[in-house]
Amino acid sequence: MTRTFTVRLAPRASFQLNLESGLNQAQRAAVTCGDGPKLVIAGAGSGKTRTITYRVAYLITTGVHPSQILLATFTNKAAREMLSRVEALTGGETRALWGGTFHSIGNRLLRRHGPLVGLQTNYSILDEADQRDLLKVCITDAKVKVDEKRFPAPAIIEDLISMAFNTQRPLATVIEERTPHFTMWTHELEQVRTRYEAKKRSANAVDYDDLLRFWLSLLEDHAEVARRLGGQFRSLLVDEYQDTNLVQAQIVERMAEHNGHNLMVVGDDAQSIYQFRGSNYDNILKFPERNPGTEIFTLETNYRSTPEILEFTNASILHNQRQHRKTLIAKRPSGSLPVVIPVNDVYQEAAFVAERILQLRDEGVALAEMAVLYRAHAHSSILQA
């Protein structure tokens, strides 16, 4: 049987990129590089988003059709920002671009190829509430005697199952590491997971991890699909690679095997903060080892902070035992020295911040001119009190 494929020819780009004034030398080198595996180490405030969006626009000017570009990002917010920037650069020539989070791209692919991995194309996606409700049913069906000893709540079980998948480790290992007080329930939790997977399949439903699981299955178990996807995506770009998990790295690096290894990953090993959710910064640290011939670009010009802050930052990063070496250089003029206050606990921390606010107010600084930044909203409760 003869198979025919439609080849989309790239339109002549109708926009102009000003690479000289829009980018610094290091950014320009990364944007205009040739084919093959590329690693862009982008220090904090170094114009990472600008570099990766210019790279997409540059590829289009060289004749790559937007439908042949896949841009994977870490969050929906980052995806929206990057796609809007690419649209601004190209004048809207990006409607065919495959851009979004890993999960959203996986969903698009599975809507087309789902039957190959046992999914009907009209599958439903379970949110967190759906997952926990289904886990409750699985606990009941498994006849777990939850009243004898404290049994983990569905939210905890969901987290354990997800962590085991995203780190590709046995569930028993994850239980022992993260919740050792639940190790006596390991056998029962294995049973619950087995029932959970079976019920999802029988209901033609998937959770967010399944979007990655079945995408990877397409690549590993269906060689023809893997070749077609590799041929479809002439260029793969991944943002925040230090925060990807093992499965996500396997997906994009497996796809790159079929497109000439035209894979550019961007990130900063010094900013990896999502290990508690399964991310693996070895993905970025060992990228050159897994992808021979990798060309490395380092973005060190910082547009966000003062020289004093960067001097402190560089001194801190210097002590990382495993890293891609870089030295951040300030573009902004000199400012005041940063102050580091060691405290014993969150209560002492809150007391210091509150006292400092009062001191500044007494010195004539208006309250409206002060701001308190924190990593997560839960951190503010003690300070507010």
C-alpha positions as CSV (number, residue, x, y, z in Angstrom):
1,M,0.0,0.0,0.0
2,T,1.3,3.4,-1.0
3,R,1.2,6.1,1.7
4,T,1.3,9.8,0.9
5,F,2.2,12.6,3.2
6,T,1.5,16.3,2.8
7,V,4.6,18.5,3.0
8,R,4.1,22.0,4.2
9,L,6.4,24.4,2.5
10,A,7.5,27.3,4.6
11,P,6.2,30.7,3.5
12,R,8.6,33.5,2.8
13,A,8.9,35.3,6.1
14,S,7.2,38.7,5.9
15,F,8.9,40.2,8.9
16,Q,12.4,41.4,9.7
17,L,14.5,40.5,12.8
18,N,16.9,43.1,14.1
19,L,19.5,40.8,15.6
20,E,22.1,43.5,16.1
21,S,20.1,45.8,18.3
22,G,17.7,43.2,19.8
23,L,20.3,40.8,21.2
24,N,23.7,40.9,22.9
25,Q,26.6,38.9,21.4
26,A,26.0,35.7,23.5
27,Q,22.2,35.7,22.8
28,R,22.8,36.3,19.1
29,A,25.2,33.3,18.9
30,A,22.5,31.0,20.5
31,V,19.8,32.4,18.3
32,T,21.6,32.0,15.0
33,C,23.4,28.7,15.6
34,G,23.1,25.8,13.2
35,D,21.6,22.3,13.6
36,G,22.4,19.7,16.2
37,P,22.0,19.5,20.0
38,K,22.3,22.8,21.8
39,L,22.4,23.7,25.5
40,V,21.8,27.3,26.5
41,I,22.8,28.0,30.1
42,A,20.9,31.2,30.9
43,G,21.8,32.8,34.2
44,A,19.1,34.7,36.2
45,G,17.9,37.9,34.4
46,S,20.0,37.1,31.3
47,G,17.3,37.4,28.7
48,K,16.4,33.7,28.5
49,T,12.9,34.3,27.2
50,R,14.1,36.8,24.6
51,T,16.7,34.4,23.4
52,I,14.4,31.4,22.9
53,T,11.6,33.5,21.3
54,Y,14.1,35.1,18.9
55,R,15.4,31.6,18.1
56,V,11.9,30.5,17.1
57,A,11.5,33.6,14.9
58,Y,14.9,33.1,13.4
59,L,14.1,29.5,12.4
60,I,11.1,30.8,10.6
61,T,13.2,33.3,8.6
62,T,15.5,30.4,7.6
63,G,12.6,28.5,6.0
64,V,11.4,26.3,8.8
65,H,7.6,26.2,8.8
66,P,6.0,27.1,12.2
67,S,4.2,23.7,12.2
68,Q,7.7,22.1,12.2
69,I,8.7,23.8,15.5
70,L,7.8,22.5,18.9
71,L,8.3,24.8,21.9
72,A,7.8,23.1,25.3
73,T,7.6,25.2,28.4
74,F,7.1,24.5,32.1
75,T,3.9,26.4,32.9
76,N,0.9,27.7,31.1
77,K,1.9,31.2,32.0
78,A,5.3,30.8,30.5
79,A,3.8,29.3,27.4
80,R,1.4,32.2,26.9
81,E,4.2,34.8,27.4
82,M,6.6,33.1,25.0
83,L,3.9,32.5,22.3
84,S,2.8,36.2,22.5
85,R,6.4,37.4,22.2
86,V,7.0,35.2,19.1
87,E,3.8,36.5,17.7
88,A,4.9,40.1,18.3
89,L,8.3,39.3,16.6
90,T,6.8,37.6,13.6
91,G,3.6,39.6,13.1
92,G,1.4,36.6,13.8
93,E,3.1,34.0,11.7
94,T,2.9,31.4,14.5
95,R,-0.6,30.0,14.4
96,A,0.7,26.6,13.3
97,L,3.5,26.6,15.9
98,W,3.3,23.7,18.5
99,G,3.8,25.6,21.7
100,G,2.7,24.9,25.2
101,T,3.4,22.8,28.3
102,F,4.5,19.2,28.0
103,H,1.1,18.1,29.1
104,S,-0.8,20.3,26.6
105,I,1.4,19.1,23.7
106,G,1.0,15.5,24.9
107,N,-2.7,15.9,24.9
108,R,-2.7,17.2,21.3
109,L,-0.6,14.3,20.1
110,L,-2.7,11.7,21.9
111,R,-6.0,13.1,20.5
112,R,-4.5,12.0,17.2
113,H,-2.6,8.8,18.1
114,G,-4.4,7.7,21.3
115,P,-5.8,4.4,19.8
116,L,-2.2,3.1,19.3
117,V,-1.7,3.1,23.1
118,G,-5.2,1.9,24.0
119,L,-7.0,5.3,24.3
120,Q,-10.1,6.4,22.5
121,T,-9.5,9.9,21.1
122,N,-12.4,11.2,23.2
123,Y,-10.8,10.3,26.5
124,S,-11.4,12.6,29.5
125,I,-8.7,14.2,31.6
126,L,-9.1,13.9,35.4
127,D,-8.3,16.9,37.5
128,E,-7.0,16.6,41.1
129,A,-10.5,16.3,42.6
130,D,-11.4,13.6,40.1
131,Q,-8.3,11.7,40.9
132,R,-8.9,11.8,44.6
133,D,-12.5,10.7,44.2
134,L,-11.4,7.7,42.1
135,L,-8.7,6.8,44.6
136,K,-11.3,6.7,47.4
137,V,-13.2,4.2,45.3
138,C,-10.1,2.1,44.8
139,I,-9.4,2.1,48.5
140,T,-12.9,0.8,49.2
141,D,-12.6,-1.8,46.4
142,A,-9.3,-3.0,47.8
143,K,-11.0,-3.5,51.2
144,V,-8.3,-1.7,53.0
145,K,-9.0,-1.6,56.7
146,V,-8.3,2.1,57.1
147,D,-9.6,2.1,60.7
148,E,-7.0,-0.2,62.1
149,K,-4.1,2.2,61.6
150,R,-3.9,5.6,60.0
151,F,-4.1,5.2,56.2
152,P,-2.8,7.9,53.9
153,A,-5.4,10.3,52.5
154,P,-6.1,10.2,48.7
155,A,-4.1,13.4,48.2
156,I,-1.0,11.8,49.7
157,I,-1.5,8.6,47.6
158,E,-1.9,10.7,44.5
159,D,1.4,12.5,45.3
160,L,3.2,9.2,45.9
161,I,2.0,7.6,42.7
162,S,2.8,10.7,40.7
163,M,6.3,10.9,42.2
164,A,7.0,7.3,41.5
165,F,6.1,7.8,37.8
166,N,7.9,11.0,37.2
167,T,11.1,9.8,38.9
168,Q,10.7,6.3,37.3
169,R,11.3,4.6,40.7
170,P,9.4,1.9,42.5
171,L,6.4,3.1,44.6
172,A,7.8,1.3,47.6
173,T,11.0,3.3,47.3
174,V,9.1,6.6,47.1
175,I,7.0,5.7,50.1
176,E,10.0,4.8,52.2
177,E,11.7,8.1,51.2
178,R,8.9,10.6,51.5
179,T,6.4,9.0,54.0
180,P,8.3,6.4,56.0
181,H,5.5,6.3,58.6
182,F,3.3,4.7,55.9
183,T,5.6,1.9,54.9
184,M,3.4,-0.6,56.7
185,W,0.8,0.1,54.0
186,T,3.1,-0.4,51.0
187,H,1.4,-3.6,49.9
188,E,-2.1,-2.0,50.1
189,L,-0.9,1.1,48.3
190,E,0.5,-1.0,45.5
191,Q,-3.0,-2.6,45.2
192,V,-4.7,0.8,45.2
193,R,-2.4,2.0,42.4
194,T,-3.1,-1.1,40.3
195,R,-6.9,-0.6,40.7
196,Y,-6.5,3.1,40.0
197,E,-4.7,2.5,36.7
198,A,-7.3,-0.2,35.7
199,K,-10.2,2.1,36.5
200,K,-8.8,4.9,34.4
201,R,-8.3,2.6,31.4
202,S,-11.8,1.2,31.7
203,A,-13.3,4.7,31.9
204,N,-11.2,6.0,29.0
205,A,-9.8,8.6,31.3
206,V,-6.3,9.9,31.9
207,D,-4.6,12.0,34.5
208,Y,-1.8,14.5,33.8
209,D,0.9,12.0,34.3
210,D,-0.8,9.7,31.7
211,L,-0.4,12.4,29.1
212,L,3.4,12.0,29.4
213,R,3.2,8.2,30.0
214,F,1.4,7.5,26.7
215,W,3.4,10.1,24.7
216,L,6.5,8.3,25.7
217,S,4.9,5.0,24.9
218,L,4.1,6.3,21.4
219,L,7.8,6.9,20.9
220,E,9.2,3.8,22.5
221,D,6.6,1.2,21.3
222,H,5.7,2.6,17.8
223,A,8.8,3.1,15.7
224,E,6.9,4.5,12.7
225,V,5.1,7.1,14.8
226,A,8.4,8.1,16.4
227,R,9.9,8.6,13.0
228,R,6.9,10.6,11.7
229,L,6.9,12.9,14.8
230,G,10.7,13.3,14.4
231,G,10.2,14.2,10.8
232,Q,7.3,16.6,11.6
233,F,9.2,18.6,14.2
234,R,12.2,20.0,12.4
235,S,13.3,21.8,15.5
236,L,12.6,21.1,19.3
237,L,13.0,23.8,21.9
238,V,12.5,23.3,25.7
239,D,12.5,26.0,28.3
240,E,13.4,25.6,32.0
241,Y,15.2,22.3,31.3
242,Q,16.5,22.1,34.9
243,D,12.9,21.7,36.1
244,T,12.0,18.8,33.7
245,N,11.5,15.3,35.1
246,L,13.1,12.1,33.8
247,V,10.1,11.3,31.6
248,Q,10.0,14.7,30.0
249,A,13.7,14.5,29.2
250,Q,13.2,11.0,27.7
251,I,10.4,12.3,25.5
252,V,12.2,15.2,23.9
253,E,15.5,13.4,23.6
254,R,13.8,10.4,22.1
255,M,12.0,12.6,19.6
256,A,15.3,14.3,18.7
257,E,16.7,11.0,17.6
258,H,14.5,11.2,14.5
259,N,15.1,14.8,13.5
260,G,18.9,15.0,13.3
261,H,19.1,15.9,17.1
262,N,17.9,19.4,16.4
263,L,17.1,20.0,20.1
264,M,17.8,23.2,22.0
265,V,17.3,23.1,25.7
266,V,17.4,26.3,27.8
267,G,17.8,26.6,31.5
268,D,20.0,27.2,34.5
269,D,21.1,24.4,36.8
270,A,21.6,27.0,39.6
271,Q,17.8,27.7,39.6
272,S,16.5,24.1,40.0
273,I,13.8,24.3,42.7
274,Y,11.2,21.6,41.7
275,Q,12.9,18.4,42.9
276,F,10.1,18.0,45.4
277,R,7.8,17.5,42.4
278,G,10.1,15.1,40.6
279,S,12.3,17.4,38.6
280,N,15.8,16.1,37.9
281,Y,18.6,18.7,37.4
282,D,20.8,15.9,35.9
283,N,18.7,16.5,32.8
284,I,20.5,19.7,32.2
285,L,23.8,18.9,34.0
286,K,24.4,15.7,31.9
287,F,22.7,16.8,28.7
288,P,26.1,17.0,26.8
289,E,26.9,13.5,28.0
290,R,23.7,12.1,26.7
291,N,23.8,14.1,23.5
292,P,27.3,13.9,22.0
293,G,28.4,17.0,20.0
294,T,26.3,19.4,22.1
295,E,27.2,23.0,21.5
296,I,27.0,25.0,24.8
297,F,26.1,28.7,25.0
298,T,26.3,30.7,28.2
299,L,24.3,33.8,28.9
300,E,26.0,35.8,31.6
301,T,24.9,39.4,31.1
302,N,22.3,40.2,33.8
303,Y,19.7,42.9,33.1
304,R,17.8,42.6,36.4
305,S,20.2,43.2,39.3
306,T,22.9,45.5,40.5
307,P,26.6,44.6,40.6
308,E,26.5,44.2,44.4
309,I,23.7,41.6,44.3
310,L,25.4,39.7,41.5
311,E,28.7,39.7,43.4
312,F,26.9,38.0,46.3
313,T,25.1,35.6,43.9
314,N,28.3,34.6,42.1
315,A,30.0,33.9,45.4
316,S,27.1,31.7,46.4
317,I,26.9,29.7,43.2
318,L,30.6,29.2,43.2
319,H,30.3,26.6,46.0
320,N,28.0,24.3,43.9
321,Q,29.9,21.1,43.5
322,R,28.1,20.2,40.2
323,Q,27.4,23.0,37.8
324,H,27.9,24.6,34.4
325,R,30.3,27.4,35.3
326,K,29.2,31.0,34.7
327,T,29.8,34.4,36.1
328,L,26.9,36.9,36.0
329,I,27.8,40.4,34.9
330,A,25.5,43.3,35.7
331,K,24.2,45.7,33.1
332,R,22.6,48.0,35.7
333,P,24.5,50.6,37.6
334,S,25.8,50.2,41.1
335,G,23.4,50.1,44.0
336,S,23.2,49.4,47.7
337,L,24.8,46.3,49.3
338,P,22.4,43.4,49.9
339,V,21.8,42.5,53.5
340,V,21.5,38.9,54.8
341,I,19.9,38.4,58.1
342,P,20.3,35.0,59.8
343,V,17.3,34.0,61.9
344,N,16.4,30.9,63.9
345,D,12.8,30.4,62.8
346,V,9.9,31.9,60.8
347,Y,8.7,33.8,63.9
348,Q,12.0,35.6,64.3
349,E,12.0,36.3,60.6
350,A,8.6,37.8,60.7
351,A,9.5,39.9,63.8
352,F,12.5,41.3,62.1
353,V,10.7,42.2,58.9
354,A,7.9,43.9,60.9
355,E,10.3,45.8,63.0
356,R,12.3,46.9,59.9
357,I,9.1,48.2,58.3
358,L,8.3,50.3,61.4
359,Q,11.9,51.7,61.3
360,L,11.6,52.7,57.7
361,R,8.3,54.4,58.3
362,D,9.8,56.4,61.2
363,E,12.6,57.4,58.8
364,G,10.0,58.9,56.5
365,V,9.5,56.1,54.0
366,A,5.8,55.7,53.1
367,L,4.3,52.3,53.6
368,A,3.1,52.4,50.0
369,E,6.7,52.4,48.9
370,M,7.6,49.2,50.7
371,A,7.1,45.6,49.5
372,V,7.6,42.3,51.1
373,L,8.4,39.4,48.7
374,Y,7.9,35.7,49.6
375,R,8.2,32.4,47.7
376,A,4.8,31.0,48.5
377,H,1.6,32.7,49.8
378,A,1.5,30.4,52.8
379,H,4.8,32.1,54.0
380,S,3.0,35.4,54.6
381,S,0.5,34.3,57.3
382,I,2.9,34.7,60.3
383,L,4.2,38.0,59.0
384,Q,0.6,39.3,58.6
385,A,-0.2,38.2,62.1
